[in-house]
C-alpha cells in the first residue's frame, strides 16, 4: 500500500528540521518511484536541494514540478528563490509575485520578494513589502534584520533605530 503523500511530506519536514537531508532525498526518491505524477514530492525534493545549496538539481526538480502543476504557490516561490540566487532578479520578482498571488500573506515569500525588488533596483518597494511581512510575522528576526538593512540603505536612521530596539526585545 502506498504511503500517503501527506505523511511523506510530514516526514520530510521532520528530516529537514534535523538537517538529515540525505535521508530526506532517499525517502523522496522512494516516494517518487511510486508517485511519479505528484508535483508536491518534486517541490519537496527541490527544497531539500536548496538546503544543500545544489541549485541546479533544485531547479530541475522545480521545473519538472511545473510540468505537472503550473499554479502551485510553493513551486513559484522555489523558482523565484532559485532565480534570486542566480542573480536573475526581474524573473525572480515575477515568480515570487505569482507565489504571493496564489497564497498571499506568506511572510517568507514576501521577504524574498522584497529582496528581489531591491536587487532589481527598487528599494522603496523592498521597504513596503518588508513592513507588510513584519505585520504578518511581527517577531521574525530575519525580517527585522532585513528591514533594518533597507532602512540603512535608504537613510531612514530614525526608523532603523526603532527596528534595532525591536530586535533587542526579540532576543
MOBEL-V628007 format. One record per residue. N is the residue number from 1. D_CENTER is the distance of its C-alpha to the mean C-alpha in whole Angstrom. Layout:
n->N d_center->D_CENTER
n->N d_center->D_CENTER
This chain:
n->1 d_center->33
n->2 d_center->29
n->3 d_center->27
n->4 d_center->24
n->5 d_center->21
n->6 d_center->20
n->7 d_center->22
n->8 d_center->20
n->9 d_center->17
n->10 d_center->18
n->11 d_center->19
n->12 d_center->16
n->13 d_center->14
n->14 d_center->17
n->15 d_center->18
n->16 d_center->14
n->17 d_center->15
n->18 d_center->19
n->19 d_center->17
n->20 d_center->19
n->21 d_center->17
n->22 d_center->20
n->23 d_center->22
n->24 d_center->18
n->25 d_center->19
n->26 d_center->22
n->27 d_center->22
n->28 d_center->19
n->29 d_center->22
n->30 d_center->25
n->31 d_center->23
n->32 d_center->22
n->33 d_center->26
n->34 d_center->27
n->35 d_center->24
n->36 d_center->24
n->37 d_center->23
n->38 d_center->20
n->39 d_center->17
n->40 d_center->15
n->41 d_center->16
n->42 d_center->15
n->43 d_center->11
n->44 d_center->12
n->45 d_center->14
n->46 d_center->11
n->47 d_center->9
n->48 d_center->12
n->49 d_center->13
n->50 d_center->10
n->51 d_center->11
n->52 d_center->14
n->53 d_center->14
n->54 d_center->15
n->55 d_center->13
n->56 d_center->16
n->57 d_center->16
n->58 d_center->13
n->59 d_center->13
n->60 d_center->17
n->61 d_center->15
n->62 d_center->13
n->63 d_center->16
n->64 d_center->18
n->65 d_center->16
n->66 d_center->16
n->67 d_center->20
n->68 d_center->20
n->69 d_center->18
n->70 d_center->17
n->71 d_center->16
n->72 d_center->13
n->73 d_center->10
n->74 d_center->8
n->75 d_center->10
n->76 d_center->9
n->77 d_center->5
n->78 d_center->6
n->79 d_center->9
n->80 d_center->8
n->81 d_center->6
n->82 d_center->9
n->83 d_center->11
n->84 d_center->10
n->85 d_center->11
n->86 d_center->14
n->87 d_center->15
n->88 d_center->15
n->89 d_center->15
n->90 d_center->16
n->91 d_center->15
n->92 d_center->11
n->93 d_center->12
n->94 d_center->14
n->95 d_center->11
n->96 d_center->9
n->97 d_center->12
n->98 d_center->13
n->99 d_center->10
n->100 d_center->11
n->101 d_center->14
n->102 d_center->14
n->103 d_center->12
n->104 d_center->13
n->105 d_center->13
n->106 d_center->9
n->107 d_center->9
n->108 d_center->6
n->109 d_center->5
n->110 d_center->9
n->111 d_center->8
n->112 d_center->7
n->113 d_center->9
n->114 d_center->12
n->115 d_center->11
n->116 d_center->12
n->117 d_center->15
n->118 d_center->16
n->119 d_center->16
n->120 d_center->18
n->121 d_center->20
n->122 d_center->20
n->123 d_center->19
n->124 d_center->21
n->125 d_center->18
n->126 d_center->16
n->127 d_center->18
n->128 d_center->18
n->129 d_center->15
n->130 d_center->14
n->131 d_center->17
n->132 d_center->16
n->133 d_center->13
n->134 d_center->16
n->135 d_center->18
n->136 d_center->15
n->137 d_center->15
n->138 d_center->18
n->139 d_center->18
n->140 d_center->14
n->141 d_center->15
n->142 d_center->13
n->143 d_center->13
n->144 d_center->17
n->145 d_center->17
n->146 d_center->15
n->147 d_center->17
n->148 d_center->20
n->149 d_center->19
n->150 d_center->19
n->151 d_center->22
n->152 d_center->24
n->153 d_center->23
n->154 d_center->25
n->155 d_center->27
n->156 d_center->27
n->157 d_center->28
n->158 d_center->30
n->159 d_center->26
n->160 d_center->25
n->161 d_center->27
n->162 d_center->26
n->163 d_center->23
n->164 d_center->24
n->165 d_center->27
n->166 d_center->24
n->167 d_center->22
n->168 d_center->25
n->169 d_center->26
n->170 d_center->22
n->171 d_center->23
